[in-house]
Each structure stands twice: as C-alpha cells, then as structure tokens.
Amino acid sequence: MLAVSLSCPVFPSEDPERVRQAVLNIFPSADLVLSDGVLSGDAGSIDHFSTQIRRQRILDTMRSMLIKGRKGESSMLNINKQAAYAGKISFVEERTILGTIKVIFRSDDIMAFIESLAPQTVDGEEVLI
C-alpha cells in the first residue's frame, strides 16, 4: 500500500492560497490543511505527478532522487514551490530560502514503487520488461 504525505512551509510574506495552488498543480487531489504556518496533508492520487515526470522527461532524475531519499520503506524528496506554482516539477535541496514542498512516499515495498513510478531508461526511453 502506498501513502504519500506532503508538507510545505507558508511564510508570512507568502499568500497561503498561492502556496496551496502550487501544491495542487502537482498533486491535484491533495487534501491539505494549513496549521501553524505549515500546509500539509495527503497527496491522494499520484497519477498527475506520474504523468508530469514523464511529460517533462525527468524519469532518470526522479529515480535518482527517490533512491537518494530512501530510508527504510520510505523515500523523501523536495520540490521547488515556485516551479510547482508554474506547474513544473523541479527538485531542490531541503534548505532553500522559501522552503520546499516535502513529499514523503511510504510503501510496503519502496523499491517496487520506485521501479513503477520511475523505471530505468535507455536514451531517455522507459525500459519495458
């Protein structure tokens, strides 16, 4: 079973609705709550996210980020809020000035999940087994 949680700081200089929209641009079915300056919740479906990483042709980067962020049966990555507001997925280091959208994937078999979301590629094309 897959669970995907999201969290994102909302700074006083930011419009909370724009931050919400940035998250929804990547995870349209997310169920989000703003509390104590943090927008967080469950991502719901990751279908749009999966489509976007293929459309943007960033499967290799996605795969390496998920493997790098793996701890036990979860994997964490950070997405740039400004890029997300524009509907793009851009990975960043955790410590950025405006903060990031932190995405945590939890699965009973995280490597199988990584294989399904971001399979290996050859010359940018998915390797079909």
Contact map, one row per residue, 1 for C-alpha under 8 A:
111000000000000000000000000000000000000000000000000000000000000000000000000000000000000000000000000000000011000000000000000000000
111100000000000000000000000000000000000000000000000000000000000000000000000000000000000000000000000000001111000000000000000000000
111110000000000000000000000000000000000001000000000000000000000000000000000000000000000000000000000000001110000000000000000000000
011111000000000000000000000000000000000001110000000000000000000000000000000000000000000000000000000000111100000000000000000000000
001111100000000000000000000000000000000111100000000000000000000000000000000000000000000000000000000000111000000000000000000000000
000111110000000000000000000000000000001111100000000000000000000000000000000000000000000000000000000011110000000000000000000000000
000011111000000000000000000000000000011110000000000000000000000000000000000000000000000000000000000011100000000000000000000000000
000001111100000000000000000000000000011100000000000000000000000000000000000000000000000000000000001111000000000000000000000000000
000000111110000000000000000000000000111000000000000000000000000000000000000000000000000000000000001110000000000000000000000000000
000000011111011100100000000000000000111000000000000000000000000000000000000000000000000000000000000000000000000000000000000000000
000000001111110000000000000000000000100000000000000000000000000000000000000000000000000000000000010000000000000000000000000000000
000000000111111000000000000000000000000000000000000000000000000000000000000000000000000000000000000000000000000000000000000000000
000000000011111000000000000000000000000000000000000000000000000000000000000000000000000000000000000000000000000000000000000000000
000000000111111101100000000000000000000000000000000000000000000000000000000000000000000000000000000000000000000000000000000000000
000000000101111111100000000000000000000000000000000000000000000000000000000000000000000000000000000000000000000000000000000000000
000000000100011111110000000000000000000000000000000000000000000000000000000000000000000000000000000000000000000000000000000000000
000000000000001111111000000000000000000000000000000000000000000000000000000000000000000000000000000000000000000000000000000000000
000000000000011111111100000000000000000000000000000000000000000000000000000000000000100000000000000000000000000000000000000000000
000000000100011111111110000000000000000000000000000000000000000000000000000000001000100000000000000000000000000000000000000000000
000000000000000111111111000000010000001000000000000000000000000000000000000000000000000000000000000000000000000000000000000000000
000000000000000011111111100000000000000000000000000000000000000000000000000000000000100000000000000000000000000000000000000000000
000000000000000001111111110000000000000000000000000000000000000000000000000000001111111000000000000000000000000000000000000000000
000000000000000000111111111101000000000000000000000000000000000000000000000000001001100000000000000010000000000000000000000000000
000000000000000000011111111111000000000000000000000000000000000000000000000000000000000000000000000000000000000000000000000000000
000000000000000000001111111100000000000000000000000000000000000000000000000000000001111000000000000000000000000000000000000000000
000000000000000000000111111100000000000000000001100100000000000000000000000000000001001110000000000000000000000000000000000000000
000000000000000000000011111111000000000000111101100000000000000000000000000000000000000000000000000000000000000000000000000000000
000000000000000000000011111111000000000000001001000000000000000000000000000000000000000000000000000000000000000000000000000000000
000000000000000000000001001111100000000000111000000000000000000000000000000000000000000000000000000000000000000000000000000000000
000000000000000000000011001111110000000011111000000000000000000000000000000000000000000000000000000000000000000000000000000000000
000000000000000000000000000011111000000011110000000000000000000000000000000000000000000000000000000000000000000000000000000000000
000000000000000000010000000001111100001111000000000000000000000000000000000000000000000000000000000000000000000000000000000000000
000000000000000000000000000000111110001110000000000000000000000000000000000000000000000000000000000000000000000000000000000000000
000000000000000000000000000000011111111100000000000000000000000000000000000000000000000000000000000000000000000000000000000000000
000000000000000000000000000000001111111100000000000000000000000000000000000000000000000000000000000000000000000000000000000000000
000000000000000000000000000000000111110000000000000000000000000000000000000000000000000000000000000000000000000000000000000000000
000000001110000000000000000000000111111000000000000000000000000000000000000000000000000000000000000000000000000000000000000000000
000000111100000000000000000000000111111100000000000000000000000000000000000000000000000000000000000000000000000000000000000000000
000001111100000000010000000000011110111110000000000000000000000000000000000000000000000000000000000000000000000000000000000000000
000011110000000000000000000000011110011111000000000000000000000000000000000000000000000000000000000000000000000000000000000000000
000011100000000000000000000001111000001111100000000000000000000000000000000000000000000000000000000000000000000000000000000000000
001111000000000000000000000001110000000111110000000000000000000000000000000000000000000000000000000000000000000000000000000000000
000111000000000000000000001011100000000011111100000000000000000000000000000000000000000000000000000000000000000000000000000000000
000100000000000000000000001011100000000001111100000000000000000000000000000000000000000000000000000000000000000000000000000000000
000000000000000000000000001111000000000000111111000000000000000000000000000000000000000000000000000000000000000000000000000000000
000000000000000000000000001000000000000000111111110000000000000000000000000000000000000000000000000000000000000000000000000000000
000000000000000000000000000000000000000000001111111000000000000000000000000000000000000000000000000000000000000000000000000000000
000000000000000000000000011100000000000000001111111100000000000000000000000000000000000000000000000000000000000000000000000000000
000000000000000000000000011000000000000000000111111110000000000000000000000000000000000000000000000000000000000000000000000000000
000000000000000000000000000000000000000000000111111111000000000000000000000000000000000000000000000000000000000000001000000000000
000000000000000000000000000000000000000000000011111111100000000000000000000000000000000000000000000000000000000000000000000000000
000000000000000000000000010000000000000000000001111111110000000000000000000000000000000110000000000000000000000000000000000000000
000000000000000000000000000000000000000000000000111111111110010000000000000000000000000010000000000000000000000000000000000000000
000000000000000000000000000000000000000000000000011111111110000000000000000000000000000000000000000000000000000000000000000000000
000000000000000000000000000000000000000000000000001111111100000000000000000000000000000000000000000000000000000000000000000000000
000000000000000000000000000000000000000000000000000111111100000000000000000000000000000100000000000000000000000000000000000000000
000000000000000000000000000000000000000000000000000011111110000000000000000000000000000000000000000000000000000000000000000100000
000000000000000000000000000000000000000000000000000011111111110000000000000000000000000000000000000000000000000000000000000000000
000000000000000000000000000000000000000000000000000011001111111000000000000000000000000000000000000000000000000000000111100100000
000000000000000000000000000000000000000000000000000000000111111100000000000000000000000000000000000000000000000000000111100100000
000000000000000000000000000000000000000000000000000000000111111110000000000000000000000000000000000000000000000000000000000000000
000000000000000000000000000000000000000000000000000010000111111111000000000000000000000000000000000000000000000000000100000000000
000000000000000000000000000000000000000000000000000000000011111111100000000000000000000000000000000000000000000001100111000000000
000000000000000000000000000000000000000000000000000000000001111111110000000000000000000000000000000000000000000000000000000000000
000000000000000000000000000000000000000000000000000000000000111111111000000010000000000000000000000000000000000000000000000000000
000000000000000000000000000000000000000000000000000000000000011111111100001110000000000000000000000000000000000001000000000000000
000000000000000000000000000000000000000000000000000000000000001111111100001000000000000000000000000000000000000001000000000000000
000000000000000000000000000000000000000000000000000000000000000111111100000000000000000000000000000000000000000000000000000000000
000000000000000000000000000000000000000000000000000000000000000011111110001110000000000000000000000000000000000000000000000000000
000000000000000000000000000000000000000000000000000000000000000001111111111100000000000000000000000000000000000000000000000000000
000000000000000000000000000000000000000000000000000000000000000000001111111000000000000000000000000000000000000000000000000000000
000000000000000000000000000000000000000000000000000000000000000000000111111000000000000000000000000000000000000000000000000000000
000000000000000000000000000000000000000000000000000000000000000000000111111000000000000000000000000000000111110000000000000000000
000000000000000000000000000000000000000000000000000000000000000000000111111100000000000000000000000000011110010000000000000000000
000000000000000000000000000000000000000000000000000000000000000001101111111110000000000000000000000000011100010000000000000000000
000000000000000000000000000000000000000000000000000000000000000001001100011111000000000000000000000001111000000000000000000000000
000000000000000000000000000000000000000000000000000000000000000011001000001111100000000000100000000001110000000000000000000000000
000000000000000000000000000000000000000000000000000000000000000000000000000111110000000000111100000111100000000000000000000000000
000000000000000000000000000000000000000000000000000000000000000000000000000011111011000011110000000111100000000000000000000000000
000000000000000000000000000000000000000000000000000000000000000000000000000001111111000011110000001110000000000000000000000000000
000000000000000000100110000000000000000000000000000000000000000000000000000000111111100000000000011110000000000000000000000000000
000000000000000000000100000000000000000000000000000000000000000000000000000000011111110000000000000000000000000000000000000000000
000000000000000000000100000000000000000000000000000000000000000000000000000000111111111111000000000000000000000000000000000000000
000000000000000000000110110000000000000000000000000000000000000000000000000000111111111111000000000000000000000000000000000000000
000000000000000001101110100000000000000000000000000000000000000000000000000000001111111100000000000000000000000000000000000000000
000000000000000000000100100000000000000000000000000000000000000000000000000000000111111100000000000000000000000000000000000000000
000000000000000000000100110000000000000000000000000000000000000000000000000000000011111110000000000000000000000000000000000000000
000000000000000000000000010000000000000000000000000100010000000000000000000000000011111111000000000000000000000000000000000000000
000000000000000000000000010000000000000000000000000110000000000000000000000000110011001111100000000000000000000000000000000000000
000000000000000000000000000000000000000000000000000000000000000000000000000000110011000111110000000000000000000000000000000000000
000000000000000000000000000000000000000000000000000000000000000000000000000011110000000011111000000000000000000000000000000000000
000000000000000000000000000000000000000000000000000000000000000000000000000001110000000001111101000100000000000000000000000000000
000000000000000000000000000000000000000000000000000000000000000000000000000001000000000000111111000000000000000000000000000000000
000000000000000000000000000000000000000000000000000000000000000000000000000001000000000000011111001100000000000000000000000000000
000000000000000000000000000000000000000000000000000000000000000000000000000000000000000000001111101100000000000000000000000000000
000000000000000000000000000000000000000000000000000000000000000000000000000000000000000000011111111100000000000000000000000000000
000000000000000000000000000000000000000000000000000000000000000000000000000000000000000000000011111000000000000000000000000000000
000000000010000000000000000000000000000000000000000000000000000000000000000000001000000000000001111100000000000000000000000000000
000000011000000000000000000000000000000000000000000000000000000000000000000000011000000000000111111110000000000000000000000000000
000000011000000000000000000000000000000000000000000000000000000000000000000001111000000000010111011111000000000000000000000000000
000001111000000000000010000000000000000000000000000000000000000000000000000001111000000000000000001111100000000000000000000000000
000001110000000000000000000000000000000000000000000000000000000000000000000111100000000000000000000111110000000000000000000000000
000111100000000000000000000000000000000000000000000000000000000000000000000111100000000000000000000011111000000000000000000000000
000111000000000000000000000000000000000000000000000000000000000000000000011110000000000000000000000001111100000000000000000000000
011110000000000000000000000000000000000000000000000000000000000000000000011100000000000000000000000000111110000000000000000000000
011100000000000000000000000000000000000000000000000000000000000000000000111000000000000000000000000000011111010000000000000000000
111000000000000000000000000000000000000000000000000000000000000000000000110000000000000000000000000000001111110010000000000000000
110000000000000000000000000000000000000000000000000000000000000000000000100000000000000000000000000000000111110000000000000000000
000000000000000000000000000000000000000000000000000000000000000000000000100000000000000000000000000000000011111110000000000000000
000000000000000000000000000000000000000000000000000000000000000000000000111000000000000000000000000000000111111111000000000000000
000000000000000000000000000000000000000000000000000000000000000000000000000000000000000000000000000000000000111111100000000000000
000000000000000000000000000000000000000000000000000000000000000000000000000000000000000000000000000000000000111111110000000000000
000000000000000000000000000000000000000000000000000000000000000000000000000000000000000000000000000000000010111111111000000000000
000000000000000000000000000000000000000000000000000000000000001001100000000000000000000000000000000000000000011111111110000000000
000000000000000000000000000000000000000000000000000000000000001000000000000000000000000000000000000000000000001111111111000000000
000000000000000000000000000000000000000000000000000000000000000000000000000000000000000000000000000000000000000111111110000000000
000000000000000000000000000000000000000000000000010000000000000000000000000000000000000000000000000000000000000011111110000000000
000000000000000000000000000000000000000000000000000000000011011000000000000000000000000000000000000000000000000001111111000000000
000000000000000000000000000000000000000000000000000000000011001000000000000000000000000000000000000000000000000001111111100001100
000000000000000000000000000000000000000000000000000000000011001000000000000000000000000000000000000000000000000000100111110001100
000000000000000000000000000000000000000000000000000000000011000000000000000000000000000000000000000000000000000000000011111111100
000000000000000000000000000000000000000000000000000000000000000000000000000000000000000000000000000000000000000000000001111111100
000000000000000000000000000000000000000000000000000000000000000000000000000000000000000000000000000000000000000000000000111110000
000000000000000000000000000000000000000000000000000000001011000000000000000000000000000000000000000000000000000000000000111111000
000000000000000000000000000000000000000000000000000000000000000000000000000000000000000000000000000000000000000000000000111111100
000000000000000000000000000000000000000000000000000000000000000000000000000000000000000000000000000000000000000000000011110111110
000000000000000000000000000000000000000000000000000000000000000000000000000000000000000000000000000000000000000000000011110011111
000000000000000000000000000000000000000000000000000000000000000000000000000000000000000000000000000000000000000000000000000001111
000000000000000000000000000000000000000000000000000000000000000000000000000000000000000000000000000000000000000000000000000000111
